[in-house]
Amino acid sequence: MSKLFGGIEAGGTKFICAVGTASGKIDNRVVIPVTTPDETIPQVIEYFKNIHLKTPLSALGIAAFGPVDPNPASARFGHITSTLKLAWTNYNILGAIKDAFDIPVGFDTDVNGAALGEYRWGEAQGLNTFIYITVGTGIGAGGMVSGKMIHGLIHPEMGHMHIPHDHKRDPFAGVCPFHGNCLEGLASGPAIMKRWKVDSVLDLPDNHEAWELEAGYLASALINCILMLSPQKIIIGGGVMKQPNLLSRVHPKVVDLLSGYIKHDTILKNIDKYIVLPGLGLNSGICGAIALAEREFKGSLIA
């Protein structure tokens, strides 16, 4: 019988909890709205305990919104740190789950988790250096460099990189409470909605000027990623990317901004296969959380 793993995609507005196998097949899932840790985490624990009693789980994985502390050597490993969701500030989400289950528990950021999911079963299979970016309520990025998940002082925060902002074309000040007009401040879902005064980004028609502006901001960010990390592929998902023709607007802008400096056929001739939507669709994050569980389980056998 295949081993069963649990995954928690801990997003800022909802937790997706699911169980699946090492093949990437998801057998069961539930969505839990995010309120406070005291209300949300007991629901998460109850979901997995009910499953664990019937069919034991081999491990759990948590792919969490952040910023977080991903360093196993740190006393704050597994804590959510400086989040704007004040009830979750400095919350030990890893510790809360570990206290409830006597099984291995893997942990990383939500975007690194989604990147790992794409590496195992999606668009990044067979690669060793790639980036996964999500453009939605916020903008975040994770990925792998030379076969290892990207960590460092903490973890990537590419969503807050500073990009060119033409104030005449776009006088919008941005929505990021820390930086104002960083990438997230200008190009996230809330930025688009506030700038154009709509309730959903998908309320804007395909020919609306919002999408040319958005494509330009995303292209500016992507060329920085390409020049810094030289990824073999860039995978870009999230709710904003549901706009049908947004990605096709991004492709030529990336090529134009690179100005022929990177002379590689992948970019010059096959940009549509280089910057792509997630192979797992909306399941990248939860599949990634299950992949974190699988990886932690395998590591526990070696330790």
Backbone as CSV, one residue per row, in Angstrom:
resi,resn,N_x,N_y,N_z,CA_x,CA_y,CA_z,C_x,C_y,C_z
1,MET,0.846,-1.196,0.000,0.000,0.000,0.000,0.886,1.253,0.000
2,SER,0.538,2.246,-0.818,1.313,3.486,-0.891,1.260,4.242,0.422
3,LYS,2.389,4.828,0.787,2.416,5.638,1.994,1.576,6.887,1.783
4,LEU,0.948,7.327,2.853,0.062,8.483,2.790,0.726,9.662,3.490
5,PHE,0.718,10.818,2.811,1.325,12.026,3.354,0.280,13.133,3.453
6,GLY,0.418,13.972,4.480,-0.477,15.103,4.645,0.218,16.392,4.270
7,GLY,-0.536,17.305,3.662,0.028,18.590,3.279,-0.842,19.737,3.748
8,ILE,-0.194,20.807,4.191,-0.889,22.024,4.609,-0.352,23.178,3.778
9,GLU,-1.185,23.694,2.890,-0.841,24.913,2.160,-1.428,26.063,2.963
10,ALA,-0.587,26.669,3.788,-1.032,27.687,4.737,-0.957,29.061,4.091
11,GLY,-2.028,29.450,3.422,-2.078,30.747,2.768,-2.576,31.832,3.694
12,GLY,-2.514,33.056,3.228,-2.909,34.180,4.062,-4.400,34.295,4.282
13,THR,-5.203,33.724,3.369,-6.658,33.814,3.517,-7.314,32.467,3.771
14,LYS,-6.637,31.390,3.373,-7.197,30.063,3.612,-6.083,29.032,3.737
15,PHE,-6.354,27.990,4.514,-5.476,26.833,4.597,-6.112,25.726,3.765
16,ILE,-5.352,25.163,2.840,-5.791,23.966,2.135,-5.066,22.793,2.767
17,CYS,-5.817,21.854,3.271,-5.258,20.656,3.887,-5.648,19.455,3.035
18,ALA,-4.692,18.578,2.791,-4.976,17.440,1.923,-4.063,16.284,2.269
19,VAL,-4.426,15.102,1.790,-3.575,13.924,1.900,-3.355,13.380,0.498
20,GLY,-2.172,12.805,0.297,-1.849,12.266,-1.011,-0.695,11.292,-0.912
21,THR,-0.264,10.804,-2.046,0.790,9.798,-2.104,2.018,10.375,-2.790
22,ALA,3.072,9.553,-2.826,4.321,9.984,-3.449,4.200,10.126,-4.960
23,SER,3.093,9.710,-5.520,2.862,9.885,-6.959,2.283,11.260,-7.269
24,GLY,1.944,12.021,-6.235,1.339,13.328,-6.410,-0.170,13.302,-6.467
25,LYS,-0.766,12.120,-6.298,-2.224,11.986,-6.320,-2.808,12.473,-5.000
26,ILE,-3.764,13.400,-5.081,-4.435,13.918,-3.896,-5.713,13.116,-3.670
27,ASP,-5.845,12.546,-2.477,-6.988,11.684,-2.180,-8.121,12.408,-1.465
28,ASN,-7.784,13.466,-0.749,-8.798,14.117,0.081,-8.305,15.519,0.396
29,ARG,-9.225,16.482,0.492,-8.796,17.827,0.846,-9.933,18.583,1.522
30,VAL,-9.544,19.628,2.251,-10.510,20.510,2.884,-9.934,21.918,2.871
31,VAL,-10.782,22.926,2.810,-10.355,24.325,2.850,-10.845,24.931,4.157
32,ILE,-9.920,25.539,4.894,-10.228,26.131,6.198,-9.919,27.627,6.129
33,PRO,-10.907,28.487,6.338,-10.639,29.937,6.313,-9.665,30.338,7.418
34,VAL,-8.825,31.316,7.128,-7.853,31.788,8.116,-8.487,32.879,8.975
35,THR,-8.463,32.659,10.280,-8.859,33.698,11.238,-7.675,33.923,12.179
36,THR,-7.729,33.348,13.367,-6.605,33.419,14.297,-6.023,32.019,14.473
37,PRO,-4.794,31.919,14.961,-4.231,30.589,15.209,-5.088,29.743,16.140
38,ASP,-5.667,30.361,17.167,-6.481,29.609,18.126,-7.728,29.009,17.488
39,GLU,-8.202,29.628,16.410,-9.381,29.106,15.725,-9.015,28.210,14.548
40,THR,-7.975,28.563,13.819,-7.635,27.862,12.581,-6.889,26.556,12.829
41,ILE,-5.859,26.593,13.663,-4.996,25.423,13.841,-5.742,24.217,14.430
42,PRO,-6.640,24.381,15.420,-7.382,23.207,15.893,-8.186,22.516,14.792
43,GLN,-8.698,23.278,13.841,-9.431,22.675,12.723,-8.491,21.862,11.834
44,VAL,-7.286,22.390,11.633,-6.283,21.682,10.845,-5.925,20.360,11.526
45,ILE,-5.660,20.431,12.814,-5.269,19.240,13.572,-6.394,18.211,13.577
46,GLU,-7.621,18.651,13.747,-8.754,17.722,13.766,-8.897,16.998,12.430
47,TYR,-8.716,17.734,11.337,-8.835,17.123,10.008,-7.841,15.977,9.860
48,PHE,-6.575,16.245,10.183,-5.560,15.214,10.001,-5.669,14.096,11.027
49,LYS,-6.100,14.403,12.240,-6.238,13.349,13.251,-7.327,12.355,12.856
50,ASN,-8.418,12.851,12.294,-9.490,11.953,11.858,-9.000,11.005,10.768
51,ILE,-8.157,11.501,9.884,-7.595,10.646,8.838,-6.537,9.711,9.414
52,HIS,-5.673,10.267,10.273,-4.556,9.515,10.843,-5.038,8.313,11.658
53,LEU,-6.169,8.459,12.314,-6.723,7.351,13.112,-7.151,6.185,12.230
54,LYS,-7.624,6.488,11.031,-8.112,5.434,10.118,-6.994,4.890,9.230
55,THR,-6.196,5.800,8.688,-5.078,5.419,7.818,-3.874,6.245,8.229
56,PRO,-2.934,5.650,8.944,-1.808,6.424,9.486,-1.040,7.188,8.408
57,LEU,-0.744,8.436,8.724,0.076,9.276,7.857,1.552,9.027,8.154
58,SER,2.374,9.033,7.113,3.812,8.826,7.303,4.520,10.122,7.678
59,ALA,3.990,11.248,7.226,4.593,12.552,7.527,3.624,13.650,7.112
60,LEU,3.895,14.854,7.598,3.134,16.037,7.214,4.093,17.085,6.657
61,GLY,3.574,17.923,5.785,4.360,19.033,5.249,3.590,20.330,5.362
62,ILE,4.277,21.401,5.728,3.662,22.723,5.854,4.351,23.674,4.885
63,ALA,3.580,24.250,3.973,4.063,25.301,3.082,3.339,26.570,3.493
64,ALA,4.032,27.461,4.210,3.374,28.548,4.933,3.616,29.924,4.333
65,PHE,2.576,30.778,4.452,2.755,32.193,4.115,3.784,32.786,5.071
66,GLY,4.357,33.891,4.685,5.430,34.417,5.494,5.382,35.923,5.636
67,PRO,6.540,36.456,6.012,7.839,35.819,6.169,7.857,34.777,7.295
68,VAL,8.748,33.792,7.121,8.919,32.742,8.114,10.409,32.572,8.400
69,ASP,10.702,31.786,9.428,12.092,31.400,9.698,12.266,29.963,9.224
70,PRO,12.990,29.748,8.107,13.129,28.404,7.554,14.423,27.683,7.946
71,ASN,15.161,28.267,8.879,16.476,27.730,9.250,16.352,26.712,10.383
72,PRO,16.586,25.423,10.119,16.450,24.408,11.174,17.349,24.644,12.379
73,ALA,18.424,25.402,12.199,19.342,25.670,13.314,18.885,26.834,14.187
74,SER,17.851,27.534,13.759,17.382,28.704,14.490,16.387,28.317,15.582
75,ALA,16.403,29.059,16.678,15.431,28.827,17.755,14.015,29.160,17.303
76,ARG,13.895,29.937,16.237,12.575,30.333,15.741,12.191,29.574,14.467
77,PHE,12.879,28.488,14.209,12.561,27.676,13.036,11.083,27.284,13.051
78,GLY,10.417,27.514,11.914,9.007,27.144,11.813,8.052,28.204,12.304
79,HIS,8.572,29.386,12.684,7.715,30.485,13.108,7.353,31.372,11.919
80,ILE,6.115,31.834,11.897,5.741,32.951,11.036,6.229,34.205,11.753
81,THR,6.880,35.117,11.038,7.554,36.221,11.731,6.826,37.552,11.559
82,SER,7.233,38.366,10.584,6.742,39.752,10.522,5.547,39.928,9.592
83,THR,4.601,39.056,9.686,3.429,39.123,8.822,2.514,40.295,9.187
84,LEU,1.764,40.764,8.178,0.765,41.799,8.432,-0.461,41.232,9.135
85,LYS,-0.602,39.902,9.138,-1.699,39.267,9.882,-1.252,39.188,11.342
86,LEU,-1.575,40.217,12.096,-0.977,40.420,13.417,-1.181,39.255,14.371
87,ALA,-2.315,38.567,14.267,-2.568,37.437,15.163,-1.576,36.298,14.941
88,TRP,-0.942,36.284,13.761,-0.003,35.212,13.421,1.452,35.631,13.592
89,THR,1.702,36.863,13.975,3.070,37.332,14.147,3.782,36.522,15.220
90,ASN,4.956,35.995,14.873,5.792,35.187,15.770,5.108,33.883,16.203
91,TYR,4.169,33.416,15.403,3.464,32.170,15.751,4.275,30.952,15.294
92,ASN,4.413,29.982,16.178,5.170,28.762,15.904,4.248,27.721,15.264
93,ILE,4.015,27.862,13.966,3.099,26.963,13.288,3.670,25.541,13.199
94,LEU,4.968,25.434,12.969,5.582,24.109,12.926,5.468,23.411,14.276
95,GLY,5.754,24.136,15.350,5.674,23.545,16.685,4.275,23.081,17.032
96,ALA,3.270,23.860,16.626,1.883,23.485,16.929,1.504,22.172,16.265
97,ILE,1.942,21.962,15.034,1.630,20.722,14.323,2.468,19.569,14.869
98,LYS,3.728,19.825,15.163,4.596,18.776,15.712,4.086,18.286,17.064
99,ASP,3.565,19.198,17.867,3.056,18.813,19.189,1.849,17.889,19.091
100,ALA,1.136,17.969,17.961,-0.098,17.190,17.810,0.128,15.833,17.159
101,PHE,1.289,15.652,16.481,1.522,14.418,15.732,2.939,13.913,15.964
102,ASP,3.060,12.623,16.206,4.369,12.009,16.425,4.886,11.414,15.113
103,ILE,4.982,12.270,14.105,5.487,11.876,12.797,6.352,13.025,12.273
104,PRO,7.209,12.768,11.283,8.026,13.864,10.727,7.148,14.953,10.121
105,VAL,7.590,16.212,10.271,6.865,17.346,9.707,7.859,18.236,8.953
106,GLY,7.645,18.370,7.648,8.493,19.236,6.826,7.952,20.653,6.802
107,PHE,8.827,21.613,6.531,8.411,23.019,6.596,9.181,23.860,5.592
108,ASP,8.476,24.769,4.928,9.105,25.763,4.066,8.065,26.844,3.760
109,THR,8.452,27.813,2.939,7.510,28.847,2.534,6.477,28.278,1.572
110,ASP,5.374,28.992,1.413,4.341,28.532,0.490,4.860,28.491,-0.950
111,VAL,5.654,29.481,-1.342,6.143,29.500,-2.720,7.271,28.495,-2.956
112,ASN,8.118,28.264,-1.970,9.110,27.202,-2.110,8.408,25.846,-2.175
113,GLY,7.326,25.712,-1.397,6.550,24.482,-1.467,5.967,24.275,-2.855
114,ALA,5.371,25.324,-3.418,4.805,25.222,-4.766,5.894,24.903,-5.782
115,ALA,7.072,25.497,-5.603,8.192,25.190,-6.495,8.566,23.716,-6.403
116,LEU,8.591,23.183,-5.188,8.922,21.771,-5.003,7.867,20.874,-5.643
117,GLY,6.598,21.269,-5.544,5.545,20.515,-6.198,5.741,20.481,-7.702
118,GLU,6.088,21.618,-8.288,6.329,21.673,-9.732,7.571,20.868,-10.117
119,TYR,8.539,20.823,-9.218,9.747,20.032,-9.462,9.438,18.534,-9.462
120,ARG,8.590,18.119,-8.557,8.274,16.685,-8.447,7.340,16.221,-9.561
121,TRP,6.301,17.033,-9.859,5.261,16.519,-10.752,4.820,17.491,-11.849
122,GLY,5.411,18.666,-11.917,4.908,19.678,-12.835,5.915,20.144,-13.871
123,GLU,5.956,21.437,-14.099,6.743,22.029,-15.176,8.252,22.027,-14.925
124,ALA,8.679,21.800,-13.689,10.114,21.862,-13.384,10.766,20.489,-13.285
125,GLN,10.068,19.448,-13.702,10.650,18.110,-13.640,11.939,18.053,-14.473
126,GLY,12.985,17.482,-13.874,14.249,17.324,-14.570,15.153,18.541,-14.545
127,LEU,14.702,19.649,-13.943,15.520,20.853,-13.872,16.232,20.933,-12.522
128,ASN,17.299,21.729,-12.454,17.946,21.939,-11.159,18.022,23.403,-10.750
129,THR,17.644,24.309,-11.667,17.625,25.739,-11.348,16.412,26.371,-12.019
130,PHE,15.463,26.783,-11.217,14.232,27.367,-11.754,13.586,28.236,-10.682
131,ILE,12.606,29.030,-11.104,11.891,29.929,-10.193,10.395,29.692,-10.340
132,TYR,9.716,29.706,-9.216,8.251,29.697,-9.202,7.796,31.023,-8.590
133,ILE,6.919,31.728,-9.297,6.399,33.013,-8.818,4.881,32.933,-8.765
134,THR,4.308,33.451,-7.711,2.854,33.549,-7.627,2.457,35.018,-7.596
135,VAL,1.453,35.362,-8.397,0.948,36.733,-8.473,-0.524,36.685,-8.104
136,GLY,-0.827,37.078,-6.890,-2.195,37.008,-6.406,-2.434,38.077,-5.362
137,THR,-2.943,37.668,-4.202,-3.151,38.600,-3.100,-1.846,39.301,-2.744
138,GLY,-0.763,38.559,-2.839,0.582,39.112,-2.735,1.390,38.598,-3.904
139,ILE,2.662,38.906,-3.931,3.565,38.335,-4.925,4.724,37.705,-4.173
140,GLY,4.947,36.432,-4.440,6.029,35.719,-3.785,6.759,34.855,-4.780
141,ALA,7.965,34.458,-4.427,8.754,33.616,-5.318,9.588,32.637,-4.511
142,GLY,9.773,31.483,-5.085,10.642,30.471,-4.511,11.314,29.746,-5.653
143,GLY,11.987,28.677,-5.334,12.600,27.925,-6.412,13.789,27.123,-5.964
144,MET,14.587,26.748,-6.923,15.714,25.859,-6.697,16.912,26.389,-7.475
145,VAL,18.078,26.306,-6.867,19.325,26.667,-7.531,20.310,25.520,-7.331
146,SER,20.817,25.002,-8.431,21.770,23.879,-8.402,21.245,22.718,-7.574
147,GLY,19.955,22.452,-7.716,19.358,21.295,-7.074,18.955,21.475,-5.629
148,LYS,19.075,22.685,-5.090,18.702,22.933,-3.702,17.677,24.054,-3.625
149,MET,16.694,23.895,-2.721,15.706,24.939,-2.523,16.404,26.222,-2.086
150,ILE,15.880,27.366,-2.542,16.547,28.643,-2.268,16.266,29.093,-0.837
151,HIS,17.327,29.134,-0.035,17.311,29.711,1.302,18.574,30.546,1.444
152,GLY,18.608,31.348,2.443,19.801,32.142,2.689,19.708,32.749,4.067
153,LEU,19.816,34.065,4.129,19.632,34.746,5.409,18.265,34.376,5.977
154,ILE,17.223,34.430,5.131,15.921,33.818,5.454,15.473,33.047,4.214
155,HIS,14.744,33.693,3.331,14.256,33.052,2.119,14.003,34.142,1.086
156,PRO,13.828,33.796,-0.183,13.616,34.838,-1.190,12.391,35.695,-0.900
157,GLU,12.504,36.974,-1.155,11.373,37.908,-1.098,11.345,38.713,-2.399
158,MET,11.367,37.983,-3.512,11.425,38.628,-4.820,10.187,39.474,-5.107
159,GLY,9.102,39.183,-4.428,7.889,39.961,-4.623,8.030,41.406,-4.190
160,HIS,9.073,41.697,-3.422,9.272,43.066,-2.947,10.444,43.756,-3.627
161,MET,10.906,43.192,-4.764,11.971,43.884,-5.495,11.448,45.214,-6.035
162,HIS,12.334,46.157,-6.179,11.962,47.465,-6.717,12.141,47.458,-8.230
163,ILE,11.149,47.938,-8.924,11.133,47.921,-10.381,10.871,49.338,-10.894
164,PRO,11.173,49.620,-12.158,10.909,50.961,-12.704,9.434,51.328,-12.588
165,HIS,9.174,52.551,-12.151,7.805,53.043,-11.975,7.700,54.406,-12.639
166,ASP,7.023,54.429,-13.775,6.790,55.682,-14.494,5.573,56.371,-13.859
167,HIS,5.830,57.372,-13.047,4.753,58.012,-12.300,3.800,58.808,-13.200
168,LYS,4.270,59.208,-14.371,3.369,59.902,-15.285,2.369,58.941,-15.895
169,ARG,2.859,57.785,-16.311,1.967,56.787,-16.898,1.081,56.156,-15.826
170,ASP,1.675,55.923,-14.661,0.959,55.254,-13.580,1.205,56.008,-12.278
171,PRO,0.344,56.982,-11.958,0.541,57.777,-10.734,0.177,57.028,-9.452
172,PHE,-0.305,55.785,-9.582,-0.702,54.984,-8.418,0.492,54.797,-7.476
173,ALA,0.287,55.043,-6.193,1.390,55.033,-5.227,1.819,53.642,-4.807
174,GLY,0.950,52.636,-5.016,1.269,51.280,-4.584,0.604,50.943,-3.265
175,VAL,0.505,49.639,-2.991,-0.232,49.196,-1.805,0.649,48.528,-0.751
176,CYS,1.928,48.338,-1.026,2.764,47.668,-0.032,2.974,48.583,1.177
177,PRO,2.602,48.135,2.383,2.753,48.994,3.560,4.208,49.212,3.965
178,PHE,5.110,48.400,3.425,6.528,48.548,3.750,7.255,49.407,2.719
179,HIS,6.983,49.143,1.426,7.769,49.771,0.371,6.961,50.623,-0.599
180,GLY,5.651,50.608,-0.479,4.830,51.370,-1.408,4.814,50.751,-2.783
181,ASN,5.707,51.222,-3.658,5.652,50.829,-5.061,6.695,49.776,-5.440
182,CYS,6.882,48.769,-4.597,7.669,47.606,-4.998,6.818,46.771,-5.959
183,LEU,7.340,45.633,-6.399,6.591,44.782,-7.331,5.219,44.420,-6.775
184,GLU,5.174,43.943,-5.537,3.891,43.593,-4.929,2.993,44.813,-4.801
185,GLY,3.589,45.950,-4.460,2.810,47.174,-4.294,2.162,47.657,-5.568
186,LEU,2.770,47.340,-6.721,2.255,47.813,-7.999,1.503,46.751,-8.799
187,ALA,1.842,45.475,-8.603,1.357,44.458,-9.535,0.552,43.331,-8.892
188,SER,0.363,43.339,-7.583,-0.446,42.299,-6.949,-1.920,42.503,-7.253
189,GLY,-2.723,41.489,-6.935,-4.163,41.611,-7.132,-4.764,42.822,-6.441
190,PRO,-4.480,43.045,-5.143,-5.017,44.227,-4.468,-4.578,45.540,-5.107
191,ALA,-3.352,45.588,-5.652,-2.893,46.806,-6.324,-3.733,47.081,-7.566
192,ILE,-3.977,46.020,-8.345,-4.780,46.185,-9.562,-6.196,46.631,-9.197
193,MET,-6.773,45.998,-8.197,-8.157,46.332,-7.816,-8.266,47.755,-7.284
194,LYS,-7.297,48.166,-6.474,-7.358,49.511,-5.914,-7.096,50.563,-6.984
195,ARG,-6.137,50.312,-7.858,-5.798,51.274,-8.905,-6.988,51.515,-9.835
196,TRP,-7.656,50.433,-10.227,-8.729,50.540,-11.223,-10.125,50.494,-10.614
197,LYS,-10.175,50.433,-9.267,-11.453,50.504,-8.541,-12.431,49.407,-8.998
198,VAL,-11.970,48.155,-8.912,-12.812,47.001,-9.228,-12.757,46.020,-8.057
199,ASP,-13.747,45.141,-8.002,-13.826,44.163,-6.908,-13.016,42.905,-7.200
200,SER,-12.692,42.668,-8.467,-11.898,41.507,-8.868,-11.060,41.887,-10.075
201,VAL,-9.850,41.362,-10.141,-9.005,41.671,-11.296,-9.639,41.150,-12.584
202,LEU,-10.424,40.082,-12.468,-11.032,39.502,-13.656,-12.253,40.282,-14.125
203,ASP,-12.605,41.353,-13.387,-13.664,42.253,-13.863,-13.172,43.146,-15.002
204,LEU,-11.851,43.239,-15.149,-11.279,44.094,-16.183,-11.230,43.347,-17.518
205,PRO,-11.773,43.926,-18.587,-11.779,43.240,-19.880,-10.372,43.063,-20.432
206,ASP,-10.250,42.156,-21.369,-8.949,41.817,-21.929,-8.258,43.013,-22.582
207,ASN,-9.031,43.941,-23.133,-8.423,45.087,-23.819,-8.187,46.282,-22.902
208,HIS,-8.368,46.104,-21.596,-8.166,47.192,-20.649,-6.669,47.505,-20.530
209,GLU,-6.341,48.771,-20.375,-4.943,49.188,-20.272,-4.238,48.587,-19.051
210,ALA,-5.007,48.095,-18.107,-4.413,47.491,-16.918,-3.459,46.355,-17.268
211,TRP,-3.790,45.606,-18.298,-3.018,44.397,-18.582,-1.688,44.699,-19.256
212,GLU,-1.634,45.730,-20.073,-0.341,46.143,-20.630,0.570,46.664,-19.521
213,LEU,-0.017,47.419,-18.597,0.754,47.935,-17.465,1.255,46.785,-16.596
214,GLU,0.368,45.855,-16.301,0.730,44.696,-15.481,1.825,43.876,-16.150
215,ALA,1.685,43.633,-17.441,2.685,42.846,-18.158,4.052,43.519,-18.107
216,GLY,4.069,44.838,-18.173,5.328,45.563,-18.098,5.995,45.421,-16.743
217,TYR,5.201,45.501,-15.685,5.766,45.347,-14.341,6.304,43.928,-14.142
218,LEU,5.539,42.948,-14.569,5.990,41.563,-14.409,7.246,41.299,-15.235
219,ALA,7.292,41.825,-16.455,8.473,41.632,-17.298,9.712,42.258,-16.672
220,SER,9.560,43.435,-16.084,10.695,44.083,-15.411,11.226,43.212,-14.280
221,ALA,10.314,42.609,-13.529,10.737,41.736,-12.434,11.409,40.479,-12.971
222,LEU,10.855,39.914,-14.025,11.377,38.653,-14.546,12.778,38.794,-15.122
223,ILE,13.072,39.925,-15.767,14.431,40.051,-16.308,15.449,40.150,-15.181
224,ASN,15.061,40.736,-14.054,15.974,40.755,-12.910,16.243,39.337,-12.408
225,CYS,15.200,38.521,-12.350,15.364,37.123,-11.934,16.246,36.364,-12.914
226,ILE,16.033,36.597,-14.214,16.824,35.914,-15.236,18.293,36.300,-15.135
227,LEU,18.563,37.594,-14.957,19.938,38.068,-14.904,20.652,37.664,-13.616
228,MET,19.916,37.543,-12.525,20.548,37.185,-11.246,20.775,35.687,-11.095
229,LEU,19.793,34.875,-11.488,19.834,33.450,-11.171,19.980,32.538,-12.383
230,SER,19.796,33.061,-13.564,19.882,32.263,-14.794,19.050,30.988,-14.705
231,PRO,17.769,31.113,-14.383,16.935,29.914,-14.250,16.722,29.215,-15.587
232,GLN,16.577,27.896,-15.523,16.281,27.118,-16.726,14.826,27.281,-17.157
233,LYS,13.987,27.712,-16.218,12.581,27.955,-16.526,12.006,28.836,-15.435
234,ILE,11.009,29.637,-15.805,10.259,30.432,-14.834,8.805,30.006,-14.914
235,ILE,8.259,29.634,-13.777,6.856,29.216,-13.685,6.118,30.305,-12.923
236,ILE,5.041,30.793,-13.487,4.347,31.916,-12.865,2.857,31.605,-12.744
237,GLY,2.372,31.576,-11.509,0.980,31.240,-11.241,0.318,32.280,-10.359
238,GLY,-0.798,31.903,-9.744,-1.554,32.817,-8.899,-2.787,33.340,-9.611
239,GLY,-3.688,33.921,-8.834,-4.982,34.334,-9.355,-4.927,35.358,-10.467
240,VAL,-3.967,36.290,-10.413,-3.880,37.321,-11.452,-3.572,36.691,-12.814
241,MET,-2.830,35.585,-12.810,-2.437,34.952,-14.066,-3.590,34.203,-14.729
242,LYS,-4.758,34.206,-14.093,-5.936,33.632,-14.747,-6.424,34.510,-15.896
243,GLN,-5.970,35.761,-15.946,-6.329,36.626,-17.061,-5.779,35.975,-18.337
244,PRO,-6.646,35.631,-19.286,-6.260,34.728,-20.375,-5.032,35.123,-21.177
245,ASN,-4.846,36.400,-21.477,-3.758,36.799,-22.372,-2.627,37.544,-21.676
246,LEU,-2.609,37.500,-20.348,-1.565,38.245,-19.636,-0.179,37.676,-19.924
247,LEU,-0.027,36.373,-19.845,1.302,35.789,-20.039,1.825,36.050,-21.447
248,SER,0.947,35.995,-22.436,1.392,36.246,-23.811,1.804,37.706,-23.996
249,ARG,1.324,38.596,-23.143,1.795,39.991,-23.167,3.160,40.123,-22.497
250,VAL,3.405,39.295,-21.511,4.675,39.351,-20.778,5.835,38.895,-21.665
251,HIS,5.627,37.835,-22.436,6.718,37.221,-23.204,7.501,38.213,-24.055
252,PRO,6.879,38.964,-24.958,7.676,39.874,-25.805,8.328,41.001,-25.017
253,LYS,7.700,41.410,-23.917,8.283,42.483,-23.110,9.577,42.008,-22.439
254,VAL,9.613,40.750,-22.008,10.837,40.200,-21.427,11.953,40.197,-22.470
255,VAL,11.636,39.718,-23.659,12.636,39.687,-24.734,13.137,41.099,-25.039
256,ASP,12.221,42.049,-25.140,12.609,43.432,-25.452,13.500,44.018,-24.365
257,LEU,13.149,43.794,-23.110,13.917,44.380,-22.014,15.307,43.763,-21.881
258,LEU,15.451,42.505,-22.261,16.770,41.868,-22.224,17.680,42.397,-23.334
259,SER,17.073,42.982,-24.368,17.819,43.687,-25.430,18.902,42.829,-26.095
260,GLY,18.646,41.536,-26.205,19.590,40.665,-26.886,20.820,40.297,-26.086
261,TYR,20.864,40.696,-24.814,22.061,40.428,-24.002,22.224,38.944,-23.702
262,ILE,21.119,38.262,-23.364,21.175,36.817,-23.125,20.919,36.126,-24.461
263,LYS,21.968,35.613,-25.079,21.838,35.002,-26.402,21.677,33.494,-26.251
264,HIS,20.434,33.117,-26.020,20.110,31.701,-25.862,18.782,31.455,-26.566
265,ASP,18.744,30.401,-27.366,17.534,30.125,-28.140,16.298,29.943,-27.280
266,THR,16.482,29.463,-26.056,15.336,29.281,-25.166,14.589,30.590,-24.974
267,ILE,15.317,31.685,-24.877,14.696,33.004,-24.708,14.380,33.648,-26.055
268,LEU,15.293,33.557,-26.984,15.119,34.262,-28.255,14.058,33.618,-29.154
269,LYS,13.910,32.277,-29.058,13.003,31.588,-29.972,11.860,30.850,-29.275
270,ASN,12.038,30.546,-27.995,11.042,29.711,-27.302,10.612,30.302,-25.970
271,ILE,10.427,31.622,-25.939,10.088,32.287,-24.682,8.791,31.752,-24.089
272,ASP,7.863,31.286,-24.951,6.588,30.768,-24.466,6.747,29.430,-23.771
273,LYS,7.877,28.771,-23.969,8.153,27.516,-23.268,9.113,27.729,-22.095
274,TYR,9.598,28.959,-21.975,10.538,29.312,-20.908,9.825,29.960,-19.720
275,ILE,8.897,30.839,-19.998,8.070,31.453,-18.948,6.677,30.872,-19.112
276,VAL,6.279,30.035,-18.163,5.079,29.220,-18.357,4.176,29.261,-17.126
277,LEU,2.933,28.837,-17.325,2.007,28.655,-16.218,2.327,27.345,-15.504
278,PRO,1.883,27.166,-14.262,2.175,25.936,-13.522,1.602,24.696,-14.205
279,GLY,2.395,23.644,-14.225,1.905,22.384,-14.768,0.837,21.755,-13.897
280,LEU,0.867,22.069,-12.607,-0.105,21.516,-11.662,-1.308,22.426,-11.476
281,GLY,-1.359,23.519,-12.217,-2.487,24.436,-12.094,-2.582,25.013,-10.695
282,LEU,-3.778,24.940,-10.123,-3.996,25.472,-8.774,-3.504,24.530,-7.685
283,ASN,-2.984,23.367,-8.057,-2.542,22.382,-7.072,-1.053,22.445,-6.747
284,SER,-0.331,23.413,-7.314,1.111,23.471,-7.059,1.423,23.555,-5.573
285,GLY,0.698,24.417,-4.857,0.986,24.631,-3.438,0.690,23.425,-2.585
286,ILE,-0.466,22.826,-2.759,-0.819,21.690,-1.901,-0.001,20.451,-2.279
287,CYS,0.273,20.280,-3.572,1.160,19.186,-3.960,2.556,19.408,-3.393
288,GLY,2.971,20.677,-3.361,4.264,20.986,-2.781,4.333,20.684,-1.297
289,ALA,3.247,20.948,-0.578,3.218,20.626,0.850,3.335,19.123,1.053
290,ILE,2.691,18.350,0.195,2.798,16.890,0.277,4.221,16.454,-0.077
291,ALA,4.843,17.126,-1.054,6.234,16.823,-1.398,7.173,17.143,-0.237
292,LEU,6.880,18.215,0.515,7.673,18.523,1.713,7.557,17.406,2.738
293,ALA,6.354,16.849,2.887,6.149,15.732,3.815,6.942,14.515,3.361
294,GLU,6.861,14.203,2.083,7.589,13.053,1.541,9.092,13.219,1.750
295,ARG,9.599,14.438,1.485,11.026,14.692,1.651,11.454,14.563,3.105
296,GLU,10.621,15.070,4.013,10.946,14.965,5.438,10.933,13.510,5.900
297,PHE,9.987,12.734,5.385,9.918,11.304,5.737,11.179,10.575,5.274
298,LYS,11.593,10.829,4.050,12.805,10.174,3.543,14.025,10.595,4.354
299,GLY,14.074,11.877,4.747,15.181,12.352,5.564,15.212,11.700,6.936
300,SER,14.036,11.407,7.481,13.973,10.777,8.803,14.492,9.341,8.768
301,LEU,14.405,8.707,7.605,14.910,7.330,7.480,16.435,7.302,7.449
302,ILE,17.005,8.428,6.936,18.470,8.505,6.842,19.080,8.921,8.172
303,ALA,18.395,9.820,8.880,18.939,10.369,10.133,19.104,9.305,11.202
